[in-house]
Amino acid sequence: MKCAQFALRKVHDPGQPAPARARAGNPDRVIYGAIPVTRCPHNPPVPTLVASTPRSRVSPIRSAAVGVLVLAFAGPGLAQPRAVTPRGPLEPAEQADINLFKEASRSVAYISTEVVVQRRRTHFRVDLDTVRGTGSGFIWDDQGHIVTNFHVVEPALDTGGAAQVILDDGSVWEARFVGASPDHDLAVLRIDAPADRLRPIPIGVSADLQVGQRVAAIGNPFGLDQTLTTGIVSALGRTITSISGKDISNCIQTDAAINPGNSGGPLLDSAGRLIGVNTAIHSPSGASAGIGFAVPVDIVNEVVSELLDPSSAPTVALGIGRAEPTLERRLGIRRGVLVHTVAEGSPADRAGLRGSVIRQRGRYQQLVPGDIILAVEDQPVNNFFDLRAALKRFTPGDRAVLTVLRDDKTEKIPVVLEARPRVGAD
């Protein structure tokens, strides 16, 4: 996997023909901030370092004098390298980052996509370009499933292009598309790598994250594979817009540098567990500005499991919109699910469930919380994922009794459930 990254090129000798100038232009165009793939697809070429000086005429006598000066001052003492100052022990935080990268980088994959697009068409010919893009991903399980962002592979999917996955050991594998949820900007690929080459990433929890805790991102920014950046959780409960135009709520904001090519890579906690999938940055320039966003792992785990096994998802829906966990915490809601919005004509709407409303109080606005779902039949509900688990017991048309908290009183509300669309379905 290691490739030579830097090269020093000698300037041509005076009097010899200058080397032919490299041809400008390349039919490959770069997307996602990537660098066109060369002989080493997972390490892009780094610009050659060139040293040059203006040509000048030197007389033989002056040349001889220069030679004498060089011999006079190039004594044995001056030719010796300086003594190296011993390095002290690493700081605990440094050693922790080193250990994290050694372990987690084996689970990170480099994703290269190739799309053939029409550049020019005439009556006699059609000129095509090969557009290549890069992104990041990570190993989900020992069956070869790779998770990444949907926007990383979407161009290849739309045009019948190809995608390759390069693992940490440098092996290259053709990838097959398994499924995607554009609403969450997530996609799953699969490669036929043997299990002994696959190291699934450890899965963490995003519900208990705290602002200020350390995080790390590993990916391939600008095509530079296996790059580690560190930072903190800057904020929680952020909402970003997915590639489908739908909002992704409860995203993690971090100041760990995320650049084009990091998309689809893992955001890790200090234990090296997956807590999010890096998906977007907020930057006027397109480069990292210290504001990056990741889809939280609790959503990732739910969506990916459903894409791999559609039977794992509940087949029914209530038709409610959840509130961000930060809002529930501010309202002092320690258990249950706050009904923040109710879709018109949904089972929740027909049953009379109430969502949150904003009321004007003089010069100020006041948020009046909606119903809080405490249980489904006899199954307690502490959070949104408990609610989803409880709904898996039912099929479309079933009647379920919800226990809700309304105006500080507990009520029982029956709801007739209806089918919900499968994640990733058309």
C-alpha positions in Angstrom: 0.0 0.0 0.0 3.0 2.3 0.5 3.9 4.3 -2.6 6.6 6.8 -3.2 5.1 10.2 -2.6 8.0 12.6 -3.2 10.7 12.8 -5.8 13.5 15.2 -6.4 14.2 15.9 -10.1 17.6 17.1 -11.3 17.7 20.2 -13.5 19.2 19.5 -16.9 22.9 20.2 -17.4 23.8 23.4 -19.2 24.6 22.7 -22.8 22.3 19.7 -22.9 18.9 19.8 -24.6 16.2 20.7 -22.3 13.8 17.8 -21.5 10.6 17.7 -23.4 7.9 19.6 -21.6 5.2 17.4 -20.2 2.0 17.5 -22.2 -0.6 19.8 -20.5 -4.0 18.5 -19.7 -5.5 15.2 -18.7 -8.7 13.7 -20.0 -9.5 12.8 -16.4 -11.6 15.3 -14.5 -11.7 15.3 -10.8 -14.8 15.3 -8.6 -15.1 15.3 -4.8 -11.7 17.1 -4.6 -10.0 13.9 -5.8 -6.8 13.4 -7.7 -6.9 11.3 -10.9 -5.9 7.7 -10.2 -2.4 6.8 -11.5 -0.3 3.7 -11.1 -0.9 3.7 -7.3 -4.7 4.3 -7.1 -4.8 4.9 -3.4 -1.9 7.4 -3.3 -2.1 10.3 -5.6 1.0 11.8 -7.2 2.5 14.7 -5.3 4.0 17.5 -7.4 7.7 17.0 -8.1 10.1 19.2 -6.3 12.3 21.2 -8.7 15.3 23.3 -7.9 16.6 25.7 -10.5 18.8 28.7 -10.8 19.3 31.3 -13.6 22.0 30.3 -16.2 25.2 32.3 -16.0 28.5 32.3 -17.6 31.5 31.5 -15.4 35.1 31.9 -16.6 37.6 29.1 -16.1 39.7 31.1 -13.6 36.6 32.0 -11.6 35.5 28.4 -11.6 38.9 27.3 -10.3 38.7 29.8 -7.5 35.3 28.6 -6.5 36.7 25.0 -6.4 39.5 26.1 -4.1 37.1 27.8 -1.7 34.9 24.7 -1.6 37.9 22.5 -0.8 39.1 24.9 1.8 35.9 25.1 3.8 34.6 21.5 3.3 36.6 20.0 6.1 35.7 16.8 8.0 34.3 18.7 11.0 31.8 20.8 9.0 30.8 17.8 6.9 29.4 15.9 9.9 25.6 16.1 10.6 24.5 17.8 13.7 23.9 15.8 16.8 20.3 14.7 17.3 18.5 15.9 20.4 16.9 12.9 22.1 13.1 12.8 22.0 11.4 12.7 25.4 8.4 10.4 26.1 5.2 11.0 24.1 2.4 12.8 25.8 -0.5 10.5 26.8 -2.8 12.3 24.3 -0.3 11.7 21.6 0.1 8.1 22.3 -3.7 7.7 22.5 -4.0 9.2 19.0 -1.2 6.9 17.7 -2.9 3.8 19.1 -6.3 4.8 17.8 -5.0 5.3 14.3 -3.1 2.0 14.3 -6.2 0.1 15.2 -9.0 2.1 13.4 -7.2 2.7 10.1 -7.4 -1.0 9.2 -11.2 -0.6 9.0 -11.1 2.4 6.7 -11.4 2.0 2.9 -10.5 4.2 0.0 -13.3 4.4 -2.6 -12.6 5.3 -6.2 -15.4 5.8 -8.7 -15.2 6.0 -12.5 -17.9 7.4 -14.7 -17.8 7.7 -18.5 -19.4 11.0 -19.7 -20.0 12.5 -23.1 -17.6 15.5 -23.7 -18.5 16.3 -27.3 -20.7 15.0 -30.0 -20.6 15.6 -33.7 -22.2 14.0 -36.7 -19.2 11.7 -37.1 -18.0 11.0 -33.6 -18.7 11.1 -29.9 -15.9 12.1 -27.5 -16.0 10.6 -24.1 -14.3 11.6 -20.9 -13.5 9.4 -17.9 -14.4 11.2 -14.7 -12.9 9.8 -11.6 -13.9 10.6 -8.0 -12.7 9.5 -4.6 -14.2 9.1 -1.2 -13.9 7.2 2.0 -15.8 4.3 3.6 -15.4 1.7 6.3 -15.8 -2.0 6.7 -19.1 -2.9 8.3 -18.9 -6.6 8.7 -16.8 -9.7 7.7 -19.1 -10.3 4.8 -17.5 -7.5 2.8 -20.1 -4.8 3.3 -18.7 -1.3 3.0 -20.6 1.8 4.2 -20.0 5.2 2.6 -22.0 8.3 1.7 -24.6 8.1 -1.1 -23.2 11.2 -2.8 -19.8 9.4 -3.2 -21.2 6.6 -5.4 -24.2 8.4 -6.9 -22.4 9.6 -10.1 -21.4 6.0 -10.8 -24.8 4.6 -10.1 -26.5 7.2 -12.4 -24.3 6.5 -15.4 -23.6 2.8 -15.0 -20.0 3.5 -13.9 -17.8 1.4 -11.7 -16.5 1.6 -8.1 -13.4 0.2 -6.5 -12.6 -0.3 -2.9 -9.0 -0.2 -1.7 -8.4 -1.7 1.7 -5.7 -0.8 4.2 -3.4 -3.6 2.9 -3.4 -2.1 -0.6 -5.7 -4.8 -2.1 -8.1 -3.5 -4.8 -11.6 -4.9 -5.1 -14.5 -4.3 -7.5 -17.5 -3.2 -5.6 -21.2 -4.1 -6.1 -24.0 -1.8 -5.0 -26.2 -3.2 -2.3 -28.6 -0.3 -1.4 -28.8 3.3 -0.3 -30.9 5.8 1.6 -30.4 9.2 -0.1 -32.5 10.8 2.6 -29.7 9.9 5.1 -26.8 10.2 2.5 -25.8 6.6 3.2 -25.0 3.7 0.8 -23.8 0.2 1.2 -21.4 -1.6 -1.2 -20.0 -5.1 -1.1 -16.7 -6.6 -2.1 -15.7 -10.3 -2.3 -12.7 -10.0 0.0 -12.0 -13.0 2.3 -12.9 -12.5 6.0 -9.2 -12.5 7.1 -8.7 -9.3 5.1 -11.7 -7.5 6.7 -11.6 -5.8 10.0 -15.1 -4.5 10.9 -15.2 -1.1 12.6 -16.3 -1.1 16.3 -19.7 0.5 16.7 -20.4 3.1 19.4 -23.4 5.2 20.5 -24.1 8.8 19.6 -27.0 9.3 22.0 -24.7 9.9 25.0 -22.1 12.1 23.2 -21.1 15.3 25.0 -19.9 18.6 23.6 -16.2 18.9 24.2 -15.2 15.2 24.0 -12.4 14.3 21.7 -13.1 12.8 18.3 -11.0 11.7 15.3 -11.7 11.4 11.6 -9.9 9.0 9.2 -10.3 9.3 5.5 -8.9 10.3 2.1 -9.0 14.1 1.8 -8.1 15.2 -1.7 -7.2 11.6 -2.5 -4.5 11.4 0.2 -5.4 8.1 1.8 -5.3 7.2 5.5 -5.3 10.7 6.8 -6.0 11.3 10.5 -7.4 14.5 11.9 -8.5 15.2 15.4 -10.8 17.6 17.2 -13.8 17.7 19.5 -17.5 17.5 19.4 -18.4 21.1 18.8 -22.2 20.8 18.9 -25.0 18.2 18.9 -28.4 18.1 17.3 -27.5 19.9 14.1 -29.7 19.6 11.0 -28.2 19.4 7.6 -29.8 18.8 4.2 -29.2 15.5 2.5 -28.5 15.0 -1.2 -32.3 14.2 -1.7 -33.2 17.6 -0.2 -34.5 16.0 3.1 -33.2 17.1 6.4 -30.9 14.8 8.4 -31.5 15.7 12.1 -29.3 15.1 15.2 -26.1 15.4 13.3 -22.7 15.8 15.0 -20.8 19.0 14.5 -17.0 18.7 14.8 -13.9 20.9 14.3 -11.8 17.9 13.2 -10.7 18.8 9.7 -13.0 17.3 7.0 -12.2 18.0 3.4 -13.4 16.7 0.0 -12.6 13.0 -0.1 -13.3 12.5 3.6 -17.0 11.9 2.7 -18.1 8.5 3.9 -15.3 8.1 6.4 -15.7 7.4 10.1 -15.9 9.8 12.9 -14.5 8.0 16.0 -14.6 8.6 19.7 -11.4 8.3 21.8 -11.9 4.6 22.1 -11.9 4.2 18.3 -15.6 3.4 18.1 -17.7 4.7 15.2 -19.9 7.5 16.3 -20.7 9.1 13.0 -20.2 9.2 9.2 -18.5 12.3 7.9 -20.8 13.8 5.3 -20.6 17.6 4.9 -18.6 20.7 5.7 -19.7 24.3 6.0 -17.1 26.4 4.1 -17.2 29.2 1.6 -14.0 28.0 0.0 -14.9 24.3 -0.2 -12.0 23.3 2.1 -12.2 22.7 5.9 -13.1 25.7 7.9 -13.4 23.9 11.2 -17.1 23.1 10.8 -17.8 19.6 9.7 -20.9 17.4 10.1 -21.4 13.7 10.6 -24.5 11.5 10.5 -24.8 10.0 14.0 -24.1 6.3 14.4 -27.5 5.6 15.9 -29.1 6.5 12.6 -26.4 4.8 10.6 -26.8 1.5 12.5 -30.6 1.6 12.0 -30.4 2.5 8.3 -27.6 0.1 7.3 -29.3 -2.8 9.2 -32.5 -2.1 7.3 -30.6 -1.9 3.9 -29.0 -5.3 4.6 -32.1 -6.9 6.0 -35.4 -5.2 5.1 -37.2 -7.4 7.6 -35.4 -5.7 10.5 -37.4 -2.4 9.9 -40.8 -1.9 11.4 -43.4 -2.3 8.7 -45.8 0.3 10.2 -45.6 4.0 10.8 -47.3 6.5 13.2 -46.7 9.6 11.1 -45.0 11.7 13.8 -41.8 13.8 13.6 -39.4 13.5 16.5 -37.8 16.4 18.4 -34.0 16.8 18.6 -32.5 15.2 21.7 -31.2 18.6 22.7 -34.7 20.0 22.8 -36.0 17.1 24.9 -33.1 17.7 27.3 -33.9 21.4 27.6 -37.5 20.6 28.3 -36.5 18.1 31.0 -37.9 15.1 29.2 -35.9 12.2 30.6 -38.0 9.3 29.2 -40.4 8.9 26.3 -40.6 10.4 22.8 -41.8 13.9 22.3 -44.3 14.2 19.4 -42.9 17.3 17.8 -44.9 17.2 14.6 -47.9 15.2 13.3 -48.2 14.5 9.6 -51.6 15.4 8.2 -53.8 12.4 7.5 -51.4 10.0 9.3 -52.5 7.4 11.9 -51.3 9.8 14.6 -53.4 12.6 13.2 -56.5 10.4 12.9 -55.9 9.3 16.5 -55.7 12.8 17.8 -52.1 12.9 18.9 -50.8 16.5 19.4 -47.6 17.9 18.2 -45.6 20.9 19.7 -46.9 24.4 18.9 -45.5 27.8 19.3 -47.6 30.4 21.0 -47.1 34.2 21.1 -46.9 35.6 24.6 -46.7 39.3 24.2 -43.3 40.1 22.7 -42.1 36.5 23.2 -42.8 33.1 21.7 -43.4 30.1 23.8 -43.0 26.5 22.8 -45.8 24.3 24.1 -44.5 20.6 24.0 -46.7 18.0 22.3 -47.7 14.6 23.6 -44.9 12.4 25.1 -45.2 8.7 24.1 -44.3 6.6 27.2 -45.3 3.1 26.0 -46.8 1.1 23.2 -49.2 -1.4 24.7 -47.1 -2.8 27.6 -43.7 -2.0 26.2 -42.0 1.0 27.8 -40.6 3.7 25.5 -37.6 5.7 26.7 -36.3 7.0 23.4 -37.0 7.0 19.7 -35.3 3.7 19.1 -37.4 2.0 21.8 -40.4 3.3 19.9 -39.2 1.7 16.6 -38.5 -1.6 18.4 -42.0 -1.6 19.9 -43.6 -1.0 16.5 -41.9 -4.0 15.0 -44.5 -6.2 16.7 -47.3 -4.8 14.5 -48.4 -5.1 10.9 -50.4 -2.6 8.8 -54.0 -2.4 10.0 -53.2 -3.4 13.6 -54.5 -1.4 16.5 -52.0 -0.3 19.1 -52.7 1.5 22.4 -50.2 4.3 23.2 -49.6 5.6 26.7 -49.0 9.3 26.4 -48.3 12.2 28.8 -50.5 15.2 28.0 -50.8 18.3 30.2 -49.1 16.4 33.1 -51.7 13.6 32.8 -51.3 10.1 31.5 -53.8 9.0 28.8 -54.4 5.9 26.7 -54.8 6.6 23.0 -55.6 3.8 20.4 -54.0 4.1 17.0 -54.6 2.1 13.8 -51.2 1.7 12.2 -50.5 1.9 8.5 -47.6 0.7 6.3 -44.5 2.7 6.1 -42.2 2.9 3.0 -39.0 1.0 3.2 -35.8 3.0 3.6 -34.1 3.4 0.2 -37.2 2.5 -1.7 -38.4 4.5 -4.7 
